[in-house]
Amino acid sequence: MNVERALTVSTDVVLNGPLWMDEFGQAVLAKVNLRVQQREATQANLLQAALEVFSEKGFDGASTREIAALAGAHNALIKYHFSSKDALWRAAVAFLFERQAKELAMPRHDDPAYADFRAYARAVIRAVVLYYAKHPEHARLMVQESMRENERLNWAVDAFISDISRVSGRFIEMCKREGILPDVSTPALVYIFVGAAQTFYALAPEVRRVWNIDPSDPAVIEAHADALIQVLVR
């Protein structure tokens, strides 16, 4: 039995049958793993391309053909992996918020890594700024959908935005208790914080034109993070 025949054998047979860990079984697993990796890479490329096109043109203005071209893939792959434009949009938004959760994962405020709560607050603000600097499509896409009531927005709010907003609200409440922020409306402070962190990058073309600086320049990003920390951490 050769490796080519291995492609027709299911993963369950390889894992649970008598072939486990022999040379043939290892060859099958290698083929299966490679195909899974290739499929995941293709999906990730399509999702990132979808984020960029949806964030620039909105759902109605975006086309799956343009998304596929940006990803360097055939348009038929979108239907194969995601079935429809709406399913692609939802998968892209899920990808977006899952990535945000991973990249903004941080130790708790009482972790020994922080000298005090103010050090923790500074670290959170800097991390949020760096995230939006790296992914300006996040704010652009959500602004596109959040300007009007629609079913996609409701789905995103229920699935992701409510949770991340509650996390942001808890951070703001902690800052208020520590005397870092004034005792004013928490929702207002959440939008002030998030807006200040992301707008500089979401409006990068305007920033370049008005101020003649590049928001993707690491030095400019650090200056922005430092400025926001100085404003919010009293």
VENWO-V692541 format. One record per pair of residues at least 24 apart in sequence whose ideal C-beta (glycine too) atoms are under 10 Angstrom apart, sorted by the first residue. I is the first residue (numbers start at 0). J is the second residue. If there is no record, write none. Layout:
I & J
I & J
This chain:
0 & 26
1 & 26
2 & 26
2 & 27
2 & 29
2 & 30
3 & 30
5 & 29
5 & 30
5 & 31
6 & 30
6 & 31
6 & 34
10 & 35
38 & 79
38 & 80
41 & 70
41 & 71
41 & 72
41 & 76
41 & 79
41 & 80
42 & 70
42 & 72
42 & 76
42 & 80
42 & 81
42 & 90
42 & 94
43 & 70
43 & 94
43 & 98
44 & 69
44 & 70
44 & 71
44 & 72
44 & 76
45 & 69
45 & 70
45 & 71
45 & 72
45 & 76
45 & 77
45 & 79
45 & 80
45 & 81
45 & 87
45 & 90
45 & 91
45 & 94
46 & 70
46 & 80
46 & 81
46 & 87
46 & 90
46 & 91
46 & 92
46 & 93
46 & 94
46 & 95
46 & 98
47 & 91
47 & 94
47 & 95
47 & 98
47 & 134
47 & 136
48 & 72
48 & 77
48 & 87
48 & 91
49 & 77
49 & 81
49 & 84
49 & 87
49 & 88
49 & 90
49 & 91
49 & 92
49 & 94
49 & 95
49 & 136
49 & 140
50 & 88
50 & 91
50 & 92
50 & 94
50 & 95
50 & 98
50 & 134
50 & 136
50 & 137
50 & 139
50 & 140
51 & 91
51 & 135
51 & 136
51 & 139
51 & 140
52 & 87
52 & 91
52 & 136
52 & 140
53 & 84
53 & 87
53 & 88
53 & 91
53 & 92
53 & 95
53 & 136
53 & 139
53 & 140
53 & 143
53 & 144
54 & 91
54 & 95
54 & 134
54 & 135
54 & 136
54 & 137
54 & 138
54 & 139
54 & 140
54 & 141
54 & 142
54 & 143
54 & 144
54 & 201
55 & 136
55 & 139
55 & 140
55 & 143
56 & 143
57 & 139
57 & 140
57 & 142
57 & 143
57 & 144
57 & 146
58 & 84
58 & 85
58 & 87
58 & 88
58 & 140
58 & 143
58 & 144
58 & 149
58 & 151
59 & 84
59 & 143
60 & 143
61 & 87
61 & 88
61 & 143
63 & 87
66 & 91
85 & 150
85 & 151
85 & 154
88 & 140
88 & 144
88 & 151
88 & 154
88 & 155
89 & 151
89 & 154
89 & 155
89 & 158
91 & 136
91 & 140
92 & 137
92 & 140
92 & 141
92 & 144
92 & 151
92 & 154
92 & 155
92 & 158
92 & 159
92 & 160
93 & 155
93 & 158
93 & 159
95 & 134
95 & 136
95 & 137
95 & 140
95 & 141
95 & 155
95 & 159
96 & 137
96 & 141
96 & 155
96 & 158
96 & 159
96 & 160
96 & 162
96 & 163
97 & 159
98 & 130
98 & 133
98 & 134
98 & 137
99 & 127
99 & 130
99 & 131
99 & 134
99 & 137
99 & 159
99 & 163
100 & 159
100 & 162
100 & 163
100 & 166
102 & 126
102 & 127
102 & 129
102 & 130
102 & 133
102 & 134
103 & 127
103 & 129
103 & 130
103 & 163
103 & 166
108 & 170
108 & 173
108 & 177
115 & 177
116 & 173
116 & 174
116 & 176
116 & 177
116 & 178
116 & 179
116 & 232
117 & 174
117 & 177
117 & 178
117 & 179
117 & 228
117 & 232
117 & 233
118 & 232
119 & 170
119 & 173
119 & 174
119 & 177
120 & 170
120 & 173
120 & 174
120 & 177
120 & 179
120 & 180
120 & 228
120 & 231
120 & 232
121 & 179
121 & 224
121 & 225
121 & 227
121 & 228
121 & 229
121 & 231
121 & 232
122 & 228
123 & 167
123 & 170
123 & 173
123 & 174
123 & 192
123 & 228
123 & 231
123 & 232
124 & 170
124 & 174
124 & 192
124 & 195
124 & 196
124 & 224
124 & 225
124 & 227
124 & 228
124 & 229
124 & 230
124 & 231
124 & 232
125 & 196
125 & 220
125 & 221
125 & 223
125 & 224
125 & 225
125 & 227
125 & 228
126 & 196
126 & 224
127 & 167
127 & 170
127 & 192
127 & 193
127 & 195
127 & 196
127 & 197
127 & 224
127 & 227
128 & 195
128 & 196
128 & 197
128 & 199
128 & 200
128 & 220
128 & 221
128 & 223
128 & 224
128 & 225
128 & 226
128 & 227
128 & 228
129 & 196
129 & 217
129 & 220
129 & 221
129 & 223
129 & 224
130 & 196
130 & 197
130 & 200
131 & 193
131 & 195
131 & 196
131 & 197
131 & 198
131 & 199
131 & 200
131 & 201
131 & 214
131 & 220
131 & 223
132 & 196
132 & 197
132 & 199
132 & 200
132 & 203
132 & 214
132 & 215
132 & 216
132 & 217
132 & 219
132 & 220
132 & 221
132 & 223
132 & 224
133 & 200
133 & 215
133 & 220
134 & 197
134 & 200
135 & 197
135 & 198
135 & 199
135 & 200
135 & 201
135 & 202
135 & 203
135 & 214
135 & 215
136 & 200
136 & 201
137 & 197
137 & 200
137 & 201
138 & 193
138 & 194
138 & 196
138 & 197
138 & 198
138 & 199
138 & 200
138 & 201
138 & 202
139 & 197
139 & 200
139 & 201
139 & 202
139 & 203
140 & 201
141 & 197
141 & 201
142 & 197
142 & 198
142 & 201
142 & 202
163 & 189
163 & 193
164 & 189
164 & 190
164 & 193
165 & 189
167 & 192
167 & 193
171 & 231
174 & 231
174 & 232
174 & 233
177 & 232
177 & 233
178 & 233
179 & 231
179 & 232
179 & 233
180 & 231
180 & 232
180 & 233
181 & 233
188 & 231
191 & 230
191 & 231
192 & 227
192 & 230
192 & 231
195 & 223
195 & 226
195 & 227
195 & 230
195 & 231
196 & 223
196 & 224
196 & 227
196 & 231
199 & 223
199 & 224
199 & 226
199 & 227
